[in-house]
Amino acid sequence: MQISKPDKFYDLVVVGGGMVGASFCCALEEALGENSLSILVIEAILPNANSAKQSSFDARSTALSFGSRKFFEGIGLWQALEEAVSAIHEIQVSDRGRLGSVEINRDEQNVEALGYVVENQRLGQVLNSRLNDSGKINFLCPALVSSVKATEKGMQLSLQHGDTETSVDASLLVLADGGKSPVCEQLAIARSTERYDQHALIANIVLEKPHQQIAFERFTDTGPLAVLPLKSIGGKNRGSLVWTLSVEQAAQYTDLGEELLPLLQERFGYKLGKILEIGETFVYPLSLSIAKEQVRPGLALLGNVAHTLHPVAGQGLNLALRDARVLVDVLISAKQRSLGLGEMDILLEYVAHQEADQATTTQFTHNITKLFSSNNEAKVWLRKFGLVAIELLPTLRRGLAERAMGLSKS
Ligand SMILES: Cc1cc2nc3c(=O)[nH]c(=O)nc-3n(C[C@H](O)[C@H](O)[C@H](O)COP(=O)(O)OP(=O)(O)OC[C@H]3O[C@@H](n4cnc5c(N)ncnc54)[C@H](O)[C@@H]3O)c2cc1C
């Protein structure tokens, strides 16, 4: 429920009601059952605000893994999302101008879909309406958390809401305020960061032919280029473009408008016929950035503030939802054992559950980024060999498919 004034104390405060913070809150509410906790989520920008300002629910689309579908099904939100998502029945990975491609499809993997593409703004509407309707979650928006400090019993936050400055205490603060988190900096949580010197240019495009529920990942001389299937609107065959480019190219291309079409066509090819239209373009700097501490007494980091990954493998949100699921389970178990939510032993249980998944997903994404962003001949050969090997070897194909679907355990 929307509130206009926060109480002085909550068991749990979540900073950031973006994709990860809002999903975590909804999952926690669902899992609470008869248990009660006082919960506050603080979000700086309304989900329907100017898309450039809202860092979660902007013009992008997100590929949700099969595991993430299960997450949203489990919290009763899948039905509302389903009518707007586009299922991925096949993933085609290829290297522009070279032999070797991999096709992974749902039949051989024996699943209904390999994943689903949702427009972020739609996800925002669904999550936001759940937060607004919730009887258990207090939702304060727009409100900006300006500083946070540790106290004996947890954390104390200072926040600005309208013209009012106020402070709130919490046993546990879940920080889900994204990869640029000033709060994380202010708490002196160190990060390991590797900039890729690449930007992702994103846009919605209209194609001559229907995508037939295929997600295309092409590795080009300028970097990986993905076209994800979107629901058609008004009879238009729509796709979501994510094109990794050098910083200079991205700056140059983003101003080209329709003149970008021939360049894009040349890189993507004619598998879906002519590219007829391109919508507004947006550019995102790309880096791998991992917080060196995931928890402290009274504090847990979730989503991009904990780990920001390259979007090439579509793993960032999917990983964060697996983290959110485990954190919810750990907190409910703590509540049932009458333990304090912010106790370090409890939070370390969460870390122990998720550190292997976080490390392998991060490494997988980083390796793919490095391998597929290079024109170095050795990497080109490795890529070609890798694509052919995956095409030929069922276990490798299964491994890749499981990771793409978010079902991999290793
Ligand atoms: C081009 C691109 C494509 C991607 N595609 C995929 C994909 O296909 N699949 C996938 O799994 N992942 C994908 N990702 C990754 C995914 O977008 C991120 O994992 C996700 O956005 C992380 O969400 P978040 O909620 O942690 O952070 P954010 O999205 O940054 O949200 C943070 C929220 O916190 C709020 N906030 C910030 N500071 C404060 C404050 N001080 N007080 C109150 N509120 C605050 C913000 O307003 C915002 O709503 C992609 C990323 C990019 C860049």
The ligand as a Tripos MOL2 file, in Angstrom:
@<TRIPOS>MOLECULE
LIG
   53    58     1     0     0
SMALL
NO_CHARGES

@<TRIPOS>ATOM
      1 C1         20.9470   -3.2760  -22.0860 C.3       1 LIG1
      2 C2         20.6620   -4.2610  -20.9660 C.ar      1 LIG1
      3 C3         19.9380   -5.4110  -21.2160 C.ar      1 LIG1
      4 C4         19.6730   -6.3240  -20.1960 C.ar      1 LIG1
      5 N1         19.0040   -7.4790  -20.4870 N.ar      1 LIG1
      6 C5         18.8160   -8.4080  -19.5290 C.ar      1 LIG1
      7 C6         18.1540   -9.6360  -19.8290 C.ar      1 LIG1
      8 O1         17.7280   -9.8690  -20.9620 O.2       1 LIG1
      9 N2         17.9830  -10.5520  -18.8190 N.ar      1 LIG1
     10 C7         18.4410  -10.3070  -17.5520 C.ar      1 LIG1
     11 O2         18.2790  -11.1770  -16.6720 O.2       1 LIG1
     12 N3         19.0660   -9.1390  -17.2330 N.ar      1 LIG1
     13 C8         19.2640   -8.2030  -18.1880 C.ar      1 LIG1
     14 N4         19.8850   -7.0120  -17.8700 N.ar      1 LIG1
     15 C9         20.2660   -6.7550  -16.4620 C.3       1 LIG1
     16 C10        19.0940   -6.1510  -15.6650 C.3       1 LIG1
     17 O3         18.6180   -5.0100  -16.3340 O.3       1 LIG1
     18 C11        19.5630   -5.8100  -14.2590 C.3       1 LIG1
     19 O4         19.9470   -6.9950  -13.6390 O.3       1 LIG1
     20 C12        18.4540   -5.1360  -13.4500 C.3       1 LIG1
     21 O5         18.0840   -3.9150  -14.0300 O.3       1 LIG1
     22 C13        18.8950   -4.8680  -12.0240 C.3       1 LIG1
     23 O6         17.8210   -4.2600  -11.3480 O.3       1 LIG1
     24 P1         18.0100   -3.5220   -9.9430 P.3       1 LIG1
     25 O7         16.6340   -3.3880   -9.4130 O.co2     1 LIG1
     26 O8         19.0560   -4.2030   -9.1450 O.co2     1 LIG1
     27 O9         18.6590   -2.0990  -10.3080 O.3       1 LIG1
     28 P2         18.0010   -0.8710  -11.0920 P.3       1 LIG1
     29 O10        17.3030   -1.3990  -12.2870 O.co2     1 LIG1
     30 O11        19.0760    0.1370  -11.3230 O.co2     1 LIG1
     31 O12        16.9260   -0.2830  -10.0720 O.3       1 LIG1
     32 C14        17.3170    0.4190   -8.9190 C.3       1 LIG1
     33 C15        16.0920    1.1150   -8.3610 C.3       1 LIG1
     34 O13        16.4480    1.7800   -7.1550 O.3       1 LIG1
     35 C16        15.9510    3.1290   -7.1810 C.3       1 LIG1
     36 N5         16.8830    3.9280   -6.3680 N.ar      1 LIG1
     37 C17        18.1780    4.1940   -6.6350 C.ar      1 LIG1
     38 N6         18.7240    4.9230   -5.6560 N.ar      1 LIG1
     39 C18        17.7510    5.1450   -4.7350 C.ar      1 LIG1
     40 C19        17.7070    5.8440   -3.4800 C.ar      1 LIG1
     41 N7         18.8000    6.4560   -2.9720 N.pl3     1 LIG1
     42 N8         16.5310    5.8870   -2.8020 N.ar      1 LIG1
     43 C20        15.4220    5.2550   -3.2880 C.ar      1 LIG1
     44 N9         15.4180    4.5810   -4.4670 N.ar      1 LIG1
     45 C21        16.5610    4.5160   -5.1770 C.ar      1 LIG1
     46 C22        15.9370    3.4950   -8.6740 C.3       1 LIG1
     47 O14        15.0440    4.5580   -8.9540 O.3       1 LIG1
     48 C23        15.5180    2.1770   -9.3130 C.3       1 LIG1
     49 O15        14.1150    2.0350   -9.3880 O.3       1 LIG1
     50 C24        20.1650   -6.0780  -18.8790 C.ar      1 LIG1
     51 C25        20.8950   -4.9190  -18.6080 C.ar      1 LIG1
     52 C26        21.1420   -4.0100  -19.6440 C.ar      1 LIG1
     53 C27        21.9570   -2.7680  -19.3390 C.3       1 LIG1
@<TRIPOS>BOND
     1     1     2 1
     2     2     3 ar
     3     2    52 ar
     4     3     4 ar
     5     4     5 ar
     6     4    50 ar
     7     5     6 ar
     8     6     7 ar
     9     6    13 1
    10     7     8 2
    11     7     9 ar
    12     9    10 ar
    13    10    11 2
    14    10    12 ar
    15    12    13 ar
    16    13    14 ar
    17    14    15 1
    18    14    50 ar
    19    15    16 1
    20    16    17 1
    21    16    18 1
    22    18    19 1
    23    18    20 1
    24    20    21 1
    25    20    22 1
    26    22    23 1
    27    23    24 1
    28    24    25 2
    29    24    26 1
    30    24    27 1
    31    27    28 1
    32    28    29 2
    33    28    30 1
    34    28    31 1
    35    31    32 1
    36    32    33 1
    37    33    34 1
    38    33    48 1
    39    34    35 1
    40    35    36 1
    41    35    46 1
    42    36    37 ar
    43    36    45 ar
    44    37    38 ar
    45    38    39 ar
    46    39    40 ar
    47    39    45 ar
    48    40    41 1
    49    40    42 ar
    50    42    43 ar
    51    43    44 ar
    52    44    45 ar
    53    46    47 1
    54    46    48 1
    55    48    49 1
    56    50    51 ar
    57    51    52 ar
    58    52    53 1
@<TRIPOS>SUBSTRUCTURE
     1 LIG1         1 GROUP 0 **** ****
